[in-house]
Amino acid sequence: MSPEECRFFLSQYSFGSLISHDLQLSHIPFIFSGDNLIQTHLASGNPQLKSLDEQTCLLTVLGPHAFISTEYYQASPAVPTWNYASVSIRGKSRYLTTGELELSLDRMLAHFQPELLHNKQSLPDDFRQKLISGITGIGIEITEIKGKLKLGQHRSQADQLSVFRKLEQNDQPVYVHFAQEWLSRFRPSILG
């Protein structure tokens, strides 16, 4: 994946696995600012926090994926495989200030549930402050970003369309939609 594709991917998929330098792992929602910064938060009691103060870490994000049977292809010989898209980010983590954490949470709400931002009945200020006191914000300055796109893009157009049809028949519409949209946006020549 190109850097542009990786950034687009991160704007679409906001849940990943955060691995600290000592191999502790947390599954986290996050917000990608587009300017080399990932923001997230962990429960203040999470032991991984001790490993995220000015340390190198890795965030892996897996997008839609699907098993591809040899029966899905028009051409043969073929082997079964798994198609997927993923992005891995290396960066340096640091604790967010309270102000940065509050802004980060506002951005998360704006992204995931915008109507809650100004709904004081569902999220009153005192309740929000109580919740904020139980979490610690983490910022990750991106130092390296790599993406892997394995959508069978080396296959013929007939094979691509056949795979999409078979996956739709086998109840995999999320992967099909992702792959078709991705290829249309970034690799339109593959779809013809």
C-alpha positions as CSV (number, residue, x, y, z in Angstrom):
1,M,0.0,0.0,0.0
2,S,1.1,3.5,-0.7
3,P,1.2,6.0,2.2
4,E,-1.9,7.6,0.8
5,E,-3.7,4.3,0.9
6,C,-2.5,3.6,4.5
7,R,-3.9,7.0,5.6
8,F,-7.2,6.4,3.9
9,F,-7.4,2.9,5.5
10,L,-6.8,4.4,9.0
11,S,-9.6,7.0,8.4
12,Q,-12.0,4.0,7.7
13,Y,-10.9,1.5,10.3
14,S,-10.4,2.7,13.9
15,F,-9.9,-0.4,16.0
16,G,-6.6,-2.1,16.4
17,S,-4.1,-4.0,18.6
18,L,-1.6,-1.8,20.5
19,I,1.6,-3.7,21.4
20,S,4.1,-2.1,23.7
21,H,7.9,-2.6,23.7
22,D,7.5,-5.3,26.4
23,L,4.9,-7.2,24.3
24,Q,1.9,-6.2,26.3
25,L,-1.2,-6.0,24.2
26,S,-4.5,-4.0,24.3
27,H,-7.3,-3.9,21.8
28,I,-8.2,-0.2,21.3
29,P,-10.4,2.2,19.4
30,F,-8.4,5.2,18.1
31,I,-8.6,8.3,16.1
32,F,-6.1,9.1,13.3
33,S,-5.6,12.8,12.9
34,G,-4.1,12.6,9.4
35,D,-1.0,14.4,10.6
36,N,1.1,11.5,11.9
37,L,-0.7,11.2,15.2
38,I,-2.9,8.4,16.6
39,Q,-4.9,9.2,19.8
40,T,-6.5,6.6,22.1
41,H,-7.0,5.9,25.7
42,L,-6.8,3.0,28.1
43,A,-8.4,2.3,31.5
44,S,-6.1,3.9,34.1
45,G,-5.7,0.5,35.8
46,N,-4.4,-1.1,32.6
47,P,-0.9,-2.4,33.4
48,Q,0.3,-1.7,29.8
49,L,0.2,2.1,30.6
50,K,3.5,1.8,32.4
51,S,5.1,0.6,29.1
52,L,3.7,3.5,27.0
53,D,5.4,6.6,28.5
54,E,7.8,7.8,25.9
55,Q,8.3,4.3,24.4
56,T,8.3,2.7,21.0
57,C,5.1,0.8,20.3
58,L,3.3,-1.0,17.4
59,L,-0.4,-0.6,16.4
60,T,-1.8,-3.2,14.0
61,V,-5.1,-2.7,12.3
62,L,-6.9,-5.4,10.3
63,G,-9.6,-4.6,7.8
64,P,-12.1,-6.9,6.2
65,H,-10.8,-10.3,5.2
66,A,-12.1,-13.5,3.6
67,F,-11.1,-17.0,2.8
68,I,-10.8,-17.5,-1.0
69,S,-11.5,-21.1,-2.2
70,T,-10.0,-22.4,-5.4
71,E,-13.6,-22.9,-6.6
72,Y,-14.1,-19.1,-6.7
73,Y,-11.7,-18.7,-9.6
74,Q,-12.4,-19.0,-13.3
75,A,-8.8,-20.0,-14.1
76,S,-6.8,-22.9,-12.8
77,P,-4.5,-24.1,-11.4
78,A,-5.2,-22.1,-8.2
79,V,-4.6,-22.5,-4.5
80,P,-6.8,-21.5,-1.6
81,T,-5.8,-18.3,0.1
82,W,-6.9,-15.5,2.4
83,N,-7.4,-12.0,1.2
84,Y,-7.1,-9.0,3.5
85,A,-6.0,-5.5,4.1
86,S,-3.9,-4.4,7.1
87,V,-1.8,-1.5,8.3
88,S,1.0,-1.6,10.9
89,I,2.2,1.6,12.6
90,R,5.4,2.0,14.6
91,G,5.6,5.1,16.7
92,K,6.6,6.7,20.0
93,S,3.8,6.8,22.6
94,R,3.3,9.4,25.3
95,Y,0.6,10.3,27.8
96,L,-1.9,12.9,26.7
97,T,-2.6,15.9,28.9
98,T,-6.1,16.2,30.3
99,G,-6.9,18.9,27.7
100,E,-5.6,16.7,24.9
101,L,-7.6,13.7,26.2
102,E,-10.8,15.7,26.3
103,L,-10.2,16.9,22.7
104,S,-9.4,13.4,21.7
105,L,-12.6,12.1,23.2
106,D,-14.6,14.8,21.5
107,R,-13.1,13.7,18.2
108,M,-13.9,10.1,18.9
109,L,-17.5,11.0,19.7
110,A,-17.7,13.2,16.6
111,H,-16.5,10.2,14.5
112,F,-18.5,7.4,16.1
113,Q,-21.6,9.0,17.7
114,P,-21.8,12.7,16.9
115,E,-25.3,13.1,18.4
116,L,-23.9,12.3,21.8
117,L,-21.5,15.3,21.8
118,H,-24.2,17.8,22.8
119,N,-26.6,15.4,24.5
120,K,-26.3,16.4,28.1
121,Q,-29.1,14.0,29.1
122,S,-27.3,10.9,28.0
123,L,-23.8,12.2,28.8
124,P,-24.0,14.9,31.5
125,D,-20.8,16.9,32.2
126,D,-20.3,15.4,35.7
127,F,-20.7,11.9,34.4
128,R,-18.3,12.6,31.6
129,Q,-15.7,14.0,34.0
130,K,-16.1,10.9,36.2
131,L,-15.4,8.7,33.2
132,I,-12.4,10.8,32.1
133,S,-10.9,10.4,35.6
134,G,-10.8,6.6,35.0
135,I,-8.8,6.7,31.7
136,T,-5.4,7.8,30.5
137,G,-5.0,9.3,27.1
138,I,-2.2,8.0,24.8
139,G,-0.8,9.8,21.8
140,I,1.3,7.9,19.3
141,E,3.6,9.9,17.0
142,I,3.9,7.8,13.8
143,T,7.5,7.0,12.8
144,E,6.7,4.3,10.3
145,I,3.6,3.1,8.5
146,K,3.2,0.1,6.3
147,G,0.2,-1.5,4.7
148,K,-0.5,-4.9,3.1
149,L,-3.2,-5.2,0.6
150,K,-3.9,-8.8,-0.6
151,L,-7.1,-8.7,-2.6
152,G,-6.0,-11.0,-5.4
153,Q,-5.2,-7.9,-7.5
154,H,-2.8,-10.0,-9.6
155,R,-5.7,-12.2,-10.8
156,S,-7.6,-11.5,-14.0
157,Q,-10.7,-9.4,-14.1
158,A,-12.8,-12.5,-14.7
159,D,-11.3,-14.1,-11.5
160,Q,-11.9,-10.9,-9.5
161,L,-15.6,-10.7,-10.5
162,S,-16.0,-14.5,-9.9
163,V,-14.5,-14.1,-6.4
164,F,-16.9,-11.2,-5.6
165,R,-19.9,-13.2,-6.8
166,K,-19.0,-16.3,-4.8
167,L,-18.3,-14.3,-1.6
168,E,-21.6,-12.5,-1.9
169,Q,-23.3,-15.8,-2.2
170,N,-21.5,-17.0,0.9
171,D,-22.6,-14.1,2.9
172,Q,-19.4,-12.0,2.9
173,P,-20.8,-8.6,1.7
174,V,-18.5,-6.5,3.9
175,Y,-15.4,-7.9,2.3
176,V,-16.8,-7.6,-1.2
177,H,-17.9,-4.0,-0.7
178,F,-14.5,-3.1,0.8
179,A,-12.5,-4.8,-2.0
180,Q,-14.6,-3.3,-4.8
181,E,-14.5,0.2,-3.3
182,W,-10.8,-0.1,-2.7
183,L,-9.9,-1.3,-6.1
184,S,-12.2,1.3,-7.7
185,R,-10.6,4.1,-5.7
186,F,-6.9,3.1,-5.8
187,R,-6.5,0.5,-8.6
188,P,-9.3,1.1,-11.1
189,S,-7.5,-0.7,-14.0
190,I,-7.8,-4.0,-12.2
191,L,-11.6,-3.9,-12.4
192,G,-11.6,-2.8,-16.0
